[in-house]
Amino acid sequence: MTYQQELLAKIAARSAVVGVIGMGYVGMPLAARAATQGFRVLGFEVNPERVAQINAGQSYVGDVPGAALADLRASGRLEATTEVGRLAACDVLIICVPTPLNQTRDPDLRHVEEAAAAIARNLRPGQLIVLESTTYPGTTREVVQPRLDARGLQVGRDYFLAFSPERIDPGQTSSKGYGIENTPRVVGGVTPTCTELASAFYRHITSEVVPVSSPDAAEMTKLFENIFRAVNIALVNELALLCDRMDLDVWEVVDAAATKPYGFMKFTPGPGLGGHCIPIDPYYLTWKARAYDMNTRFVELAGEINTQMPRHVRDLIARALNRQRKPLNGSVVALLGVAYKPDVDDYRESPALKVMDLLAAEGAVVVTCDPHVRRFETHDGRSFETTPLTDEVLRRCDCAVIITAHSAFPYQRIVELAPVVVDTRNATRRLPAELRARVVRL
């Protein structure tokens, strides 16, 4: 029996041991889903506190309920570890590590490189390795494969390598019904055999698998779907800037355009991009494009527009305070929302962090309130704690700014008590007209 046949049989019988490297917002839901489907799962994590939490059945990722994780631990299906030597015990290894940007906005693949090196040290025949971390086309073949090939095994015969981009949208399962179990997965293997094996595994994870011709095609697919959103958000953000100068209501314009039943997809403006994907992924493509003597001007222009939105929010706050005859310097500004999207605790790349820095640089006293985020860190390592949103906070601030439209925020109470409100999300749109008149909207 070949290694391919043996691994296919293990996957079909769900006797394959699955290793997930990186137990964060991507890795944790994948590990839980694989364990729920009957696989034995080892979660590899460098943070010992996270390992202890998982092994105690305590979830720190909103999309994995604590009760579900506790059940998986009790059944013995899921375990977390820091011991990289146990990689050799796994039949399927999924890399779910961060892929950030460095200070010059170039790809930072150190976590992928470290994961690939650890796998290479423990690589044995018959293993399937899948990279899920978002990255530029060519990473699987140019960064991961050489490290594995150095062990003397042949890809597609002795071991198997593929790319399948993660499609995790924190909080989406509860809001729109899309989760890891029903979101299609794109799979591209280094060889047809690699694609076959990776597809066989993911058919246990989700309802639909979409094979493509190569890892490069799968990597480009992930970038394209996120850049699509970034470009369209930039378009509506630029429209918001223009409407502000023309004294038009951008929200009215967008809602009216959305009544067209064909040829239009609704995007809304905001204070800036957040999350791990949309603010970062375009730069992975623009960096790679330079190797082909091409400047992706359209994508880069979208990035420029989106990155200026926090400054526009600062200017709106200054304008709102000016109407109250107050300077920005010395004013108390309550930022409502630290998370990058509603009803989640994920604050990665949140525009709130940039707005906070811009306000502090102008001498404002910033208070942050978020029912989902108790503590957070900025890019330079500074730690902050949020303040519960109380009537006293609203009365004592000079301006309240809605950065994230959490459903838990009492919007009518906010507008009634705060001296002035800046709404960057149109969260106050359903309030009575007399209250909306007191709100400065993006």
C-alpha positions, 0 to 999 in steps of 0.5 A: 500500500502506498503512502497515498492509499494509506493516508486516504484510508485513515482520512476516510475512517477518521482515524488520522491524527490531525495537528493544528499549528496555531490555536487562534481565531483560525486554528481553534475553530478548525481544531474543534470542527475536526474533533467534532467530526471524529478525528483526534486533534492535537493543537500546537500553540507556543503560548502556554497560557492558551494551552492550559486554557484549552486543556482545561476546556476554557475557550478564548475564541468566541466562535468556539463555545466553552461548553463545546470545547469542554465536551471535546476535552472530556471525550479525549478528541482534542488536546493542546500542547507546546511539544513540537516533537509530537508533530511526528505523531500527526497524519495531517498537519494544518498551519494556521499561524499569523502572517502580519506586515513588518514596519515597511508593510512588507510580508512578515512570514517568520511564523510560517517559516518557523512552523515549516522548520518545526514540521521539517525536523519531525517530518515522516513519510505519509504526512499531509501538510496544509498551509492555511495562513493568508499569504502571497502566491508562491509561499507554499512552493517557495517557502514551505516546500524547500524546507520539507524537501530538504529532508530527502522525501519527495512531495506527492509520493512520500509526503503531501503539501497543499494550500487551503485558505482559511475562511473564518469571519469572527462572529459570522456564524451567529449573525448570518449562519456561515461557519466553518462547517458550511463555508466552501473551501478552496484547495490547491495541492503541489501535485494532483495527489496532494490536492486529492488528499487535502480535498478528502480531508476538508470534505469532513470539515465543510460541505463543499470543497473547490479544488484548483490547479495549484497552491499559487491559484489558491493563494491568489484566490484568498487575496482576491476575495479580500482585496475585492472588499478592500477596494469596494470599501475604499470606493464608498469611503472616498464617496463619504469624504466627497459627500462630507464636502458637498453636505450630502448624506452618504448613508442616504445615497448608499441606501438608495443605490442599494435598492437597485436589484441588479448590478450593485453590491452594497458596501458601507463607509467606516472609520477604517479597516480592521481585522487580520485580513482586509487591512493586510492582504492587499499589501501581500499582493502589491509586494509580490507584484513588484517581483513581476515589474508591475505596480498594482496601482488600483489596489494601492490607491484603495489602501491609501484611501482606507488608511486616511479614514481614522484621520477623517474621524479625528477631524469630525470629532474636532468639528463636533467639539468646535460646535460646542466651543471646545478644543480637542486639546484637553477634551475627554473623548469616549471611544465606543468600541475597540473591536474591529466589528460588532459583537466580537472581541477581536481588535486586530488592526481595529481603526479604534487604535489609530483613532485613539493615537491620533486623538492622544497626539492632539492632547485629548483624554481618551476613554475606551468602552467595549463590552467585548474587550476588557484589555487590549494592546497597541502595536507598540506593546502598550496595554490598556483597559476599557471602561464600562459604559455608564451614564456617568461616563457619557455625562462626563465626556465631551464627545462620544464616538461610535467606532463599533456598532455593538448591539449591546450599546444603548444608542438612544441613551448615548445620544441623550446623555453625551454632550455630542456624538460622532457616529462612524457606523450609522448606528443611530439611524433608527433614533427619533429625528430630534435625537439624530439631529444631535449626531455628527455622522460619518 
